[in-house]
């Protein structure tokens, strides 16, 4: 049965407002303090010129050998960071869900396609998209290519609740759906697959890629696109090396470290999950260009998970059997609780200031407004699907 969105609701969640509320540039000593406090790596990126990108979009190549945050186990590959205004909004503002998120991700995907073409990775007839259910579709690549390239769909699932608790256990993830057969005729001529997803541990992408290879696809290159943490690059680069494949990754805004819960992917901040579960205090930085860092610092709640509960931020998504509505209220509620917890921890730190407090207060206000909008419409009996 086809799902139909409630336009009034989705438009009310189109929160593409001016979120860069600081007109004055950040003081250089403040930026330097945050870089030093959290060991943020701003020294391993170099700009790559791509014709046609927006003036405020940027592509950087990461020198994995130079970066102190890239594990020694990261295999050979080309590692890029694609920094666009829509990506920064999504990374910094968990209150953005539904149609607002969809539009931002579409705009970000437009810039990604320009980068893909500019680097010679988009060649007609040899490229396919791998959608890992349920979250891949949220990156809007399939919409952008509009049926112009083959799409292979696979669902991998953790056994048990995965929110903020992706235990690093290979036995907990299985392939539960695929829309391709062994030696599928659509594999012919495909040499490059693009996998849009959120790459935390990399287990979902690893399982999907191994399943495709076992099914008979013969690849040369694997391209990743989405929010990315270092452990995922370690894992997926290992799979690519095992099969003689080239890996090219495009991380949104930064390449993050991964929190204790194997889920949270902050730009910088304290590991809230480690503190909550064990009372430990761990400072986390990311690999990010200095210009990007200056853009996100006035907006970003220190320690916040950038993608959030990615699937549930979506207005609709395919689950392998039918389209369904993302649990936007669940994502918003969890995000609110995480910010409140971070605020409590951060406020005790010497680097914490009114700036951090103001950022958190504004985001909490916008999350509560989004929740209230959803609640009102539930009370009046709106329908997202029929």
C-alpha positions as CSV (number, residue, x, y, z in Angstrom):
1,X,0.0,0.0,0.0
2,X,1.4,3.4,-0.9
3,X,2.1,5.8,1.9
4,X,1.0,9.4,1.7
5,X,2.6,12.2,3.8
6,X,0.6,14.9,5.7
7,X,2.0,18.0,4.0
8,X,1.0,20.4,6.7
9,X,2.9,18.4,9.3
10,X,6.0,17.9,7.1
11,X,6.1,21.6,6.1
12,X,5.8,22.5,9.8
13,X,8.9,20.5,10.4
14,X,10.8,22.2,7.5
15,X,13.0,24.1,10.0
16,X,15.4,25.6,7.5
17,X,15.6,28.8,9.4
18,X,18.7,31.0,10.1
19,X,20.5,28.9,12.6
20,X,23.8,30.7,12.4
21,X,22.8,33.2,15.1
22,X,26.2,34.5,15.9
23,X,27.0,37.5,13.7
24,X,30.4,38.2,15.3
25,X,33.2,35.8,14.4
26,X,34.5,33.6,17.2
27,X,37.6,34.8,19.0
28,X,40.7,33.0,17.8
29,X,41.8,32.1,21.3
30,X,38.4,30.4,21.9
31,X,38.8,28.3,18.7
32,X,42.3,27.4,19.7
33,X,41.2,26.5,23.2
34,X,38.6,24.0,21.9
35,X,41.1,22.5,19.4
36,X,43.7,21.9,22.2
37,X,41.2,20.7,24.8
38,X,39.8,18.0,22.5
39,X,42.8,17.2,20.3
40,X,40.9,18.2,17.2
41,X,42.8,17.4,14.1
42,X,42.8,20.4,11.7
43,X,46.2,19.6,10.2
44,X,45.4,16.6,8.0
45,X,43.0,18.2,5.4
46,X,43.9,19.8,2.1
47,X,41.4,21.5,-0.2
48,X,40.4,19.9,-3.5
49,X,39.0,22.2,-6.2
50,X,35.8,20.9,-7.8
51,X,34.2,23.0,-10.6
52,X,30.6,24.0,-9.9
53,X,30.4,23.6,-6.1
54,X,28.6,26.3,-4.3
55,X,30.9,29.1,-2.9
56,X,30.3,27.9,0.6
57,X,30.7,24.2,-0.1
58,X,34.2,22.7,0.2
59,X,35.9,19.4,-0.5
60,X,39.0,18.2,1.4
61,X,41.2,15.3,1.0
62,X,42.4,13.7,4.3
63,X,46.0,12.5,4.7
64,X,45.3,9.3,6.7
65,X,49.0,8.7,7.3
66,X,49.4,12.2,8.8
67,X,46.3,12.2,11.0
68,X,46.9,11.2,14.7
69,X,43.2,10.2,14.9
70,X,43.3,7.7,12.0
71,X,44.1,4.3,13.3
72,X,47.2,2.6,12.0
73,X,44.8,-0.2,10.8
74,X,43.1,2.1,8.3
75,X,43.8,0.6,4.9
76,X,44.7,2.2,1.7
77,X,42.1,4.4,0.2
78,X,41.1,8.0,-0.7
79,X,39.5,9.8,2.2
80,X,37.5,13.0,1.6
81,X,35.4,15.3,3.7
82,X,32.6,17.1,1.9
83,X,31.5,20.2,3.8
84,X,28.3,21.9,2.6
85,X,25.9,24.3,4.3
86,X,23.1,21.6,4.4
87,X,25.4,19.1,6.0
88,X,26.4,21.5,8.7
89,X,22.8,22.2,9.5
90,X,21.9,18.5,9.8
91,X,25.0,17.8,11.9
92,X,24.4,20.6,14.3
93,X,20.6,20.6,14.7
94,X,18.9,17.4,15.7
95,X,15.6,19.3,15.7
96,X,15.6,19.1,11.9
97,X,13.5,16.1,10.8
98,X,10.9,15.2,8.2
99,X,10.6,17.3,5.1
100,X,13.2,19.8,6.3
101,X,15.7,17.1,6.6
102,X,14.8,15.6,3.3
103,X,15.4,18.9,1.5
104,X,18.7,19.5,3.2
105,X,19.9,16.0,2.3
106,X,18.8,16.4,-1.3
107,X,20.8,19.7,-1.6
108,X,23.8,18.0,0.0
109,X,23.5,15.1,-2.4
110,X,23.6,17.6,-5.3
111,X,27.0,18.8,-4.2
112,X,28.2,15.2,-3.7
113,X,27.3,14.3,-7.2
114,X,29.3,17.3,-8.5
115,X,32.3,16.0,-6.5
116,X,31.8,12.5,-7.7
117,X,31.8,13.8,-11.3
118,X,34.7,16.1,-10.8
119,X,36.9,13.3,-9.5
120,X,36.0,11.1,-12.4
121,X,34.1,8.5,-10.3
122,X,30.7,8.9,-12.0
123,X,30.8,7.1,-15.3
124,X,27.5,6.1,-17.0
125,X,26.8,2.4,-17.0
126,X,29.4,1.4,-14.5
127,X,28.0,2.8,-11.3
128,X,25.3,1.5,-9.0
129,X,23.9,2.6,-5.6
130,X,23.6,0.2,-2.7
131,X,20.8,1.2,-0.3
132,X,21.1,-0.2,3.1
133,X,17.7,-0.2,4.8
134,X,16.5,1.7,6.5
135,X,18.7,4.7,6.7
136,X,20.4,4.9,3.3
137,X,17.4,6.4,1.5
138,X,17.6,9.4,3.9
139,X,20.7,10.6,2.1
140,X,18.6,11.1,-1.0
141,X,21.0,9.7,-3.6
142,X,18.4,7.5,-5.3
143,X,16.1,10.5,-5.8
144,X,19.0,12.5,-7.2
145,X,20.0,9.9,-9.8
146,X,16.3,9.3,-10.6
147,X,16.6,5.8,-11.9
148,X,19.6,6.6,-14.0
149,X,21.8,4.0,-12.3
150,X,21.0,0.5,-10.9
151,X,20.0,0.4,-7.2
152,X,20.6,-2.7,-5.1
153,X,18.7,-2.7,-1.8
154,X,19.7,-4.8,1.3
155,X,18.6,-4.7,4.9
156,X,21.0,-5.5,7.7
157,X,19.7,-5.7,11.3
158,X,21.1,-5.8,14.7
159,X,19.4,-8.2,17.1
160,X,18.0,-6.0,19.9
161,X,17.5,-2.3,20.3
162,X,20.3,-0.5,18.4
163,X,19.7,3.1,19.5
164,X,22.9,4.4,21.2
165,X,24.0,0.8,21.9
166,X,25.6,-0.8,18.8
167,X,27.7,-3.5,20.6
168,X,30.7,-4.5,18.6
169,X,29.6,-8.1,18.1
170,X,29.5,-9.6,14.6
171,X,26.9,-12.2,15.7
172,X,24.3,-9.5,16.2
173,X,23.9,-8.3,12.6
174,X,22.3,-10.3,9.8
175,X,21.1,-9.6,6.3
176,X,17.3,-9.9,6.4
177,X,16.3,-8.5,3.0
178,X,17.8,-8.1,-0.5
179,X,16.2,-7.2,-3.8
180,X,18.9,-8.9,-6.0
181,X,19.6,-12.6,-6.8
182,X,22.7,-14.5,-7.1
183,X,24.5,-13.6,-10.4
184,X,21.8,-10.9,-10.9
185,X,21.8,-9.7,-14.5
186,X,21.9,-6.1,-13.2
187,X,25.4,-6.7,-11.9
188,X,26.8,-6.7,-15.5
189,X,29.0,-3.8,-16.2
190,X,28.8,-2.4,-12.6
191,X,32.3,-1.6,-11.4
192,X,31.6,1.0,-8.8
193,X,29.1,1.0,-6.0
194,X,28.1,4.0,-4.0
195,X,26.9,3.2,-0.5
196,X,25.1,6.1,1.3
197,X,24.8,5.4,5.0
198,X,25.8,6.4,8.5
199,X,29.1,4.6,9.1
200,X,29.7,4.2,12.9
201,X,31.3,0.7,13.4
202,X,30.9,-0.1,9.7
203,X,29.2,-3.4,10.4
204,X,26.1,-2.8,8.3
205,X,28.2,-1.7,5.3
206,X,30.5,-4.7,5.8
207,X,27.6,-7.2,5.9
208,X,26.0,-5.6,2.8
209,X,29.2,-5.5,0.8
210,X,30.1,-9.1,1.6
211,X,26.6,-10.2,0.7
212,X,26.8,-8.4,-2.7
213,X,30.2,-10.0,-3.4
214,X,29.0,-13.5,-2.5
215,X,26.1,-12.9,-4.8
216,X,28.5,-12.5,-7.8
217,X,29.0,-8.8,-8.3
218,X,32.5,-8.0,-9.7
219,X,33.6,-4.6,-8.4
220,X,36.6,-2.3,-8.7
221,X,35.7,0.6,-6.4
222,X,33.6,1.1,-3.3
223,X,32.4,4.7,-2.6
224,X,31.0,5.6,0.9
225,X,28.9,8.7,1.5
226,X,27.5,9.9,4.8
227,X,28.4,10.6,8.4
228,X,31.6,8.6,9.2
229,X,33.6,7.5,12.2
230,X,37.2,6.2,12.1
231,X,36.3,2.6,13.2
232,X,34.0,2.2,10.2
233,X,36.9,3.2,7.8
234,X,39.1,0.6,9.5
235,X,36.6,-2.1,9.0
236,X,35.5,-1.3,5.5
237,X,39.0,-0.6,4.2
238,X,39.9,-4.1,5.5
239,X,37.1,-5.7,3.5
240,X,38.1,-3.8,0.4
241,X,41.8,-4.8,0.8
242,X,40.7,-8.5,1.2
243,X,38.9,-8.3,-2.1
244,X,41.3,-6.1,-4.0
245,X,38.9,-3.1,-4.2
246,X,39.7,0.6,-4.1
247,X,37.9,2.5,-1.3
248,X,36.9,6.1,-1.7
249,X,35.0,7.7,1.2
250,X,33.1,11.1,1.4
251,X,32.5,12.0,5.0
252,X,30.0,14.7,5.9
253,X,31.7,17.7,7.6
254,X,34.3,15.7,9.5
255,X,35.6,12.2,10.3
256,X,34.6,11.5,13.9
257,X,35.7,9.3,16.7
258,X,33.2,6.8,18.0
259,X,31.9,7.0,21.5
260,X,31.9,4.2,24.1
261,X,28.5,3.0,23.0
262,X,29.7,2.5,19.4
263,X,27.0,4.8,18.3
264,X,27.5,8.5,19.0
265,X,29.6,10.4,16.5
266,X,30.5,13.9,17.9
267,X,32.4,16.7,16.1
268,X,34.0,17.3,19.5
269,X,33.0,17.0,23.2
270,X,32.9,14.6,26.1
271,X,31.8,10.9,25.6
272,X,28.4,11.1,27.3
273,X,27.9,7.3,27.1
274,X,31.2,6.5,28.8
275,X,30.4,9.0,31.6
276,X,26.8,7.6,32.0
277,X,27.7,3.9,32.0
278,X,31.0,4.0,33.8
279,X,31.7,7.4,35.2
280,X,34.7,7.8,32.8
281,X,35.7,11.1,31.3
282,X,36.9,11.0,27.7
283,X,37.5,14.0,25.4
284,X,36.7,13.3,21.7
285,X,37.8,15.4,18.7
286,X,37.4,14.8,15.0
287,X,39.3,15.3,11.8
288,X,37.9,18.5,10.4
289,X,39.1,21.5,8.4
290,X,39.6,24.7,10.4
291,X,37.1,26.6,8.2
292,X,34.5,24.0,8.8
293,X,35.2,24.0,12.5
294,X,34.7,27.8,12.7
295,X,31.4,27.4,10.9
296,X,30.0,24.7,13.3
297,X,31.3,25.9,16.6
298,X,28.6,28.6,17.1
299,X,25.9,26.1,16.4
300,X,27.0,22.7,17.7
301,X,26.2,21.3,21.2
302,X,29.5,19.8,22.4
303,X,29.3,16.0,22.5
304,X,26.1,15.7,20.5
305,X,25.8,12.8,18.1
306,X,25.7,14.3,14.6
307,X,23.4,11.9,12.7
308,X,21.1,11.1,15.7
309,X,18.6,8.3,15.2
310,X,19.0,8.7,11.5
311,X,16.3,6.4,10.2
312,X,13.7,7.9,12.6
313,X,14.5,11.4,11.5
314,X,13.0,10.6,8.1
315,X,9.4,11.3,7.1
316,X,9.0,8.0,5.3
317,X,11.4,5.1,4.6
318,X,11.2,1.6,3.1
319,X,11.7,-1.3,5.5
320,X,12.0,-4.1,3.0
321,X,8.3,-4.8,2.9
322,X,6.6,-1.4,2.8
323,X,7.1,2.3,3.4
324,X,6.7,3.4,6.9
325,X,6.9,6.7,8.9
326,X,10.0,7.4,10.9
327,X,9.6,7.8,14.6
328,X,10.4,11.5,14.5
329,X,9.0,12.1,18.0
330,X,11.2,9.3,19.4
331,X,14.3,10.9,17.8
332,X,13.5,14.3,19.1
333,X,12.8,13.0,22.6
334,X,16.1,11.1,22.7
335,X,18.0,14.1,21.4
336,X,16.5,16.3,24.0
337,X,17.5,13.9,26.8
338,X,21.0,13.6,25.4
339,X,21.5,17.4,25.3
340,X,20.2,17.8,28.8
341,X,22.7,15.1,30.0
342,X,25.5,16.7,28.1
343,X,24.7,20.1,29.5
344,X,24.9,18.7,33.0
345,X,28.3,17.1,32.4
346,X,29.7,20.0,30.3
347,X,28.7,22.7,32.8
348,X,31.2,21.3,35.3
349,X,34.1,21.7,32.8
350,X,36.6,24.6,32.8
351,X,36.2,25.2,29.1
352,X,32.4,25.5,29.4
353,X,31.1,29.1,28.8
354,X,28.0,31.1,28.2
355,X,28.5,30.4,24.5
356,X,28.0,26.6,25.1
357,X,25.1,27.2,27.4
358,X,23.4,29.4,24.8
359,X,23.9,26.9,22.0
360,X,22.4,24.1,24.1
361,X,19.4,26.3,25.2
362,X,18.6,27.3,21.6
363,X,18.7,23.7,20.4
364,X,16.6,22.5,23.3
365,X,14.0,25.2,22.5
366,X,13.8,24.2,18.8
367,X,13.5,20.5,19.7
368,X,10.7,21.3,22.2
369,X,8.9,23.4,19.5
370,X,9.2,20.5,17.0
371,X,7.8,18.1,19.6
372,X,4.9,20.4,20.4
373,X,4.1,20.6,16.7
374,X,4.0,16.9,16.4
375,X,2.0,16.4,19.5
376,X,-0.6,19.0,18.4
377,X,-1.1,17.2,15.1
378,X,-1.4,13.8,16.8
379,X,-4.1,15.2,19.1
380,X,-6.0,16.5,16.1
381,X,-5.8,13.2,14.3
382,X,-3.4,13.9,11.4
383,X,-2.5,11.0,9.2
384,X,1.0,10.5,7.8
385,X,0.0,7.3,6.0
386,X,-3.1,5.7,4.7
